[in-house]
Amino acid sequence: MTIDYLEQALPLEAHQYAVIDRLRIPVLPEGWPCIELVSPMLAPQAHLYPWLVPLHELPSGEWLALIKELSQHADLRSPPMCSLMLSSTRSPQAVRNALVNALYFKDEQQQGHILRYYDPRVLFHLHWMLSPWQLFNQLPAQEIPRWTFWLEGGWHTLEFPERLSYQPGEAVGIPLEQLQRSGQINQALLKLPRSADLTQRQDTSRRIDALLEQAMKCELPTQEDRIAFALQGLTQREGFWTAPKMQAFLAQARQAADFYRDETSDWDESRWLEMTQTQSRNIRWND
């Protein structure tokens, strides 16, 4: 079973909760009901974690104004005040507890990590990086079946089924290294034309991720080098890094931070062809 986006996002007024990134919006309007999404262990750092706003507790005028503002948000570069809306019949305390639990996960070495699922860019990547079973269990899907988030200038809704069973062969462990590449994938996506088609954005993200992993195998030393490599890989031939001249160039690039990014930034199409050809063109025929 897959977990899919609705063809049309759920109307914003059909949601009972809003999650607001506190790092972006540190202070809410006076009188707004707000719940800190933080465990007792993390309470000293509460300012780093989001707010939960039970929308039905807002005065009707402010609720209408918020829904109107979110619906009409037109700035593609800057997200709206709230980028994540939740539809759930559970009580505020139940939703709060479920969301707090989802903020934390352990890797295969039992080391704890924070999962910023409330950032739509992260939530988007979780949908394709995790198996359906992992996603269903890492996020409180049973308590909150519909998650609507703002991305690429529009609202999108992930709808979860009532239950979802583990399928033989599905991954169990959270792919930590891949999740940690999310930020670099996002930086690369920012340098590409925007796409409101989430399927296309997902395909591009997968390709960028694979290329970032390859850049690590090529031992490129900096994040900037690896992002440049990934973006170039989207337009170069498959396995472009295996060409003899590229192999020699990569050996140089390993020795100096940002050398790869700086040198390749000026390469034109003919230079790329020269560097990525698989064999020499200077073939001499015997008389």
CORMO-V884599 format. One record per backbone hydrogen bond with DSSP energy under -0.5 kcal/mol. CO is the residue of the C=O (numbers start at 1). NH is the residue of the N-H. E is the energy in kcal/mol with one decimal. If there is no record, write none. Layout:
# CORMO-V884599
co=CO nh=NH e=E
co=CO nh=NH e=E
This chain:
# CORMO-V884599
co=2 nh=4 e=-0.6
co=4 nh=159 e=-1.9
co=11 nh=14 e=-2.1
co=12 nh=15 e=-1.5
co=16 nh=55 e=-2.0
co=16 nh=56 e=-0.7
co=17 nh=86 e=-2.7
co=18 nh=20 e=-0.5
co=18 nh=53 e=-3.0
co=19 nh=83 e=-0.6
co=19 nh=84 e=-0.9
co=20 nh=22 e=-0.5
co=20 nh=51 e=-2.8
co=21 nh=24 e=-0.8
co=21 nh=25 e=-2.6
co=29 nh=32 e=-1.9
co=35 nh=52 e=-2.4
co=36 nh=38 e=-1.3
co=39 nh=42 e=-0.9
co=39 nh=43 e=-0.6
co=40 nh=43 e=-0.9
co=42 nh=45 e=-2.1
co=43 nh=46 e=-1.9
co=45 nh=48 e=-2.3
co=46 nh=49 e=-1.8
co=50 nh=37 e=-2.3
co=51 nh=20 e=-2.1
co=52 nh=35 e=-2.3
co=52 nh=54 e=-0.6
co=53 nh=18 e=-2.0
co=53 nh=55 e=-0.9
co=54 nh=57 e=-1.8
co=55 nh=58 e=-1.6
co=59 nh=62 e=-0.6
co=59 nh=63 e=-2.4
co=60 nh=64 e=-2.5
co=61 nh=65 e=-2.1
co=62 nh=66 e=-2.4
co=63 nh=67 e=-2.5
co=64 nh=68 e=-2.3
co=65 nh=69 e=-2.5
co=66 nh=70 e=-2.7
co=67 nh=71 e=-2.4
co=68 nh=72 e=-1.8
co=70 nh=73 e=-0.8
co=74 nh=76 e=-0.8
co=83 nh=150 e=-2.0
co=84 nh=19 e=-2.8
co=85 nh=148 e=-3.0
co=86 nh=16 e=-1.5
co=86 nh=17 e=-2.1
co=86 nh=88 e=-0.6
co=87 nh=146 e=-1.2
co=91 nh=95 e=-2.6
co=92 nh=96 e=-2.7
co=93 nh=97 e=-2.6
co=94 nh=98 e=-2.2
co=95 nh=99 e=-2.4
co=96 nh=100 e=-2.4
co=97 nh=101 e=-2.2
co=98 nh=102 e=-1.5
co=99 nh=103 e=-0.7
co=100 nh=103 e=-1.0
co=101 nh=104 e=-1.2
co=103 nh=115 e=-2.9
co=105 nh=113 e=-2.5
co=107 nh=110 e=-2.2
co=111 nh=107 e=-2.3
co=113 nh=105 e=-2.3
co=114 nh=116 e=-0.6
co=115 nh=117 e=-1.8
co=116 nh=119 e=-1.8
co=118 nh=120 e=-0.7
co=119 nh=122 e=-1.2
co=119 nh=123 e=-2.4
co=120 nh=124 e=-2.6
co=121 nh=125 e=-1.4
co=122 nh=126 e=-2.6
co=123 nh=127 e=-1.5
co=124 nh=128 e=-0.7
co=125 nh=128 e=-0.7
co=125 nh=129 e=-2.6
co=126 nh=130 e=-2.1
co=131 nh=135 e=-2.8
co=132 nh=136 e=-2.6
co=133 nh=137 e=-1.8
co=134 nh=138 e=-2.8
co=135 nh=139 e=-2.3
co=136 nh=141 e=-1.1
co=139 nh=141 e=-2.7
co=140 nh=144 e=-2.4
co=143 nh=90 e=-0.5
co=145 nh=160 e=-3.1
co=146 nh=87 e=-2.4
co=147 nh=149 e=-0.5
co=147 nh=158 e=-3.0
co=148 nh=85 e=-3.4
co=149 nh=151 e=-0.5
co=149 nh=156 e=-2.4
co=151 nh=154 e=-1.4
co=154 nh=151 e=-2.9
co=156 nh=149 e=-2.7
co=157 nh=6 e=-2.5
co=157 nh=159 e=-0.5
co=158 nh=147 e=-2.4
co=158 nh=160 e=-0.5
co=167 nh=170 e=-2.4
co=174 nh=176 e=-2.0
co=175 nh=179 e=-2.6
co=176 nh=180 e=-2.4
co=177 nh=181 e=-0.6
co=178 nh=181 e=-1.3
co=179 nh=182 e=-1.7
co=181 nh=185 e=-2.5
co=182 nh=186 e=-2.6
co=183 nh=187 e=-2.0
co=184 nh=188 e=-2.2
co=185 nh=189 e=-2.6
co=186 nh=190 e=-1.9
co=187 nh=191 e=-0.6
co=188 nh=191 e=-1.3
co=189 nh=192 e=-1.7
co=196 nh=198 e=-0.9
co=197 nh=201 e=-2.3
co=198 nh=202 e=-2.2
co=199 nh=203 e=-2.3
co=200 nh=204 e=-2.5
co=201 nh=205 e=-2.2
co=202 nh=206 e=-2.5
co=203 nh=207 e=-2.0
co=204 nh=208 e=-2.6
co=205 nh=209 e=-2.6
co=206 nh=210 e=-2.3
co=207 nh=211 e=-2.1
co=208 nh=212 e=-2.6
co=209 nh=213 e=-2.2
co=210 nh=214 e=-1.9
co=211 nh=215 e=-2.5
co=212 nh=216 e=-1.7
co=213 nh=217 e=-1.7
co=214 nh=218 e=-2.0
co=215 nh=220 e=-2.1
co=216 nh=219 e=-1.5
co=222 nh=226 e=-2.1
co=223 nh=227 e=-2.4
co=224 nh=228 e=-2.2
co=225 nh=229 e=-2.3
co=226 nh=230 e=-2.3
co=227 nh=231 e=-2.5
co=228 nh=232 e=-2.2
co=229 nh=233 e=-2.2
co=230 nh=234 e=-0.9
co=231 nh=234 e=-0.6
co=232 nh=235 e=-1.5
co=232 nh=236 e=-2.0
co=237 nh=240 e=-1.5
co=239 nh=242 e=-2.5
co=240 nh=243 e=-1.2
co=243 nh=247 e=-2.7
co=244 nh=248 e=-2.1
co=245 nh=249 e=-2.3
co=246 nh=250 e=-3.1
co=247 nh=251 e=-1.7
co=248 nh=252 e=-1.3
co=249 nh=253 e=-2.6
co=250 nh=254 e=-1.8
co=252 nh=255 e=-1.7
co=253 nh=256 e=-1.0
co=256 nh=259 e=-1.6
co=258 nh=262 e=-2.6
co=259 nh=263 e=-2.7
co=260 nh=264 e=-2.3
co=261 nh=265 e=-1.2
co=263 nh=266 e=-1.0
co=264 nh=267 e=-1.4
co=268 nh=272 e=-2.2
co=269 nh=273 e=-2.4
co=270 nh=274 e=-2.2
co=271 nh=275 e=-2.5
co=272 nh=276 e=-2.0
co=273 nh=277 e=-0.9
co=275 nh=246 e=-0.8
co=281 nh=283 e=-2.1
co=282 nh=284 e=-0.5
co=283 nh=285 e=-0.5
